Amino acid sequence: MKVTIHKLFDYLLETTAQDPPECFIGFSLARSPRLKDFLPDLDPEMSLDWNGKSFLGLPALRQRVLDQAGLSLPLDSVLITAGAAEANYLLFRQLLTDGDEIITEAPGWPQAGVMARAIGARMVQVAREEAPGWWLDPDAVARAVTPKTRMIFLTNPNNPTGRLIPEGDLRALADLAEKHGIWLVVDEVYAGLEWVRARPPSIAGMTPFGITTGSVSKALGLQGLRTGWMICQSPEVIRDAMILRENGSEIMNVLGEHIAEVALRPERLAAALLRARDEGRATLDRLAG
Ligand SMILES: Cc1ncc(COP(=O)(O)O)c(C=O)c1O
């Protein structure tokens, strides 16, 4: 497959190749914790041997992933991945082929476009207009569906606008996916950083065609752990992604999984999200001032 670079990555390459800039205003991570914040909860005797562990990821972490998403699904509906990026990658590779169509949003996360082009799938973009506050109209998504559509890929909260897809619109999109047998992948990597409203429900709980991707990178500032997930009710999707991953990065990063499990414990998570939202609001005020 022929890969092309997208603008955002081009910009990141350029900035990281130079002396550190005074600040990045394009980044949206919460402040990153230090390793020492986790040491009291980690077992120094923990083995770094991976053998004997589940290819789906640490069961305790998979349970935390379901809990933070408010989902009561079986543990095996979660695959732990190297970030939401790997989860998305595995899904595009697995579910799309040459000639398929993928519907996505504009503006949106550029990974979808790069992967679609590399696979030979046609990307159909539905505009989020600025005037209605970057709202994504589910009817516009419905109008973009053709017999070739295999996947709808959206971000919720949206990167880059922060706009949420509310529950009613998610329901309409879930119905659309079911009606046409289309995978509805919602990248929820920014979940927890909602400034204005409550977190919308995770798509994996709303329809068997829904696939949630996420990670500890954004709201928890733990991007360097490379620990994320996909959640889907279909055992075939999870199994195929696991097989595909075994041929790429093979298995998970054990240390990342353990730290992520600690980070997602309810009291820690609630405190970290409160802090991240407060700091995010303060940054917004500074930018607006
Ligand atoms: C919408 C979206 N999805 C996925 C990613 C990748 O996240 P992760 O660090 O979990 O791979 C990013 C990172 O910027 C993102 O903005």
The ligand as an SDF file (V2000), in Angstrom:
LIG
                    3D

 16 16  0  0  0  0  0  0  0  0999 V2000
   -8.8490   11.5020   17.3390 C   0  0  0  0  0  0  0  0  0  0  0  0
   -7.5670   10.8180   17.6730 C   0  0  0  0  0  0  0  0  0  0  0  0
   -7.5090    9.4770   17.6220 N   0  0  0  0  0  0  0  0  0  0  0  0
   -6.3930    8.8090   17.9430 C   0  0  0  0  0  0  0  0  0  0  0  0
   -5.2560    9.4760   18.3280 C   0  0  0  0  0  0  0  0  0  0  0  0
   -4.0650    8.6680   18.7240 C   0  0  0  0  0  0  0  0  0  0  0  0
   -4.1420    8.4430   20.0980 O   0  0  0  0  0  0  0  0  0  0  0  0
   -3.2870    7.3440   20.8470 P   0  0  0  0  0  0  0  0  0  0  0  0
   -2.1640    8.0560   21.5320 O   0  0  0  0  0  0  0  0  0  0  0  0
   -4.2170    6.7320   21.8130 O   0  0  0  0  0  0  0  0  0  0  0  0
   -2.8150    6.3710   19.8330 O   0  0  0  0  0  0  0  0  0  0  0  0
   -5.2490   10.8670   18.3880 C   0  0  0  0  0  0  0  0  0  0  0  0
   -4.0240   11.5790   18.7760 C   0  0  0  0  0  0  0  0  0  0  0  0
   -3.8120   12.7120   18.5780 O   0  0  0  0  0  0  0  0  0  0  0  0
   -6.4370   11.5580   18.0650 C   0  0  0  0  0  0  0  0  0  0  0  0
   -6.4980   12.8910   18.1210 O   0  0  0  0  0  0  0  0  0  0  0  0
  1  2  1  0
  2  3  1  0
  2 15  2  0
  3  4  2  0
  4  5  1  0
  5  6  1  0
  5 12  2  0
  6  7  1  0
  7  8  1  0
  8  9  2  0
  8 10  1  0
  8 11  1  0
 12 13  1  0
 12 15  1  0
 13 14  2  0
 15 16  1  0
M  END
$$$$
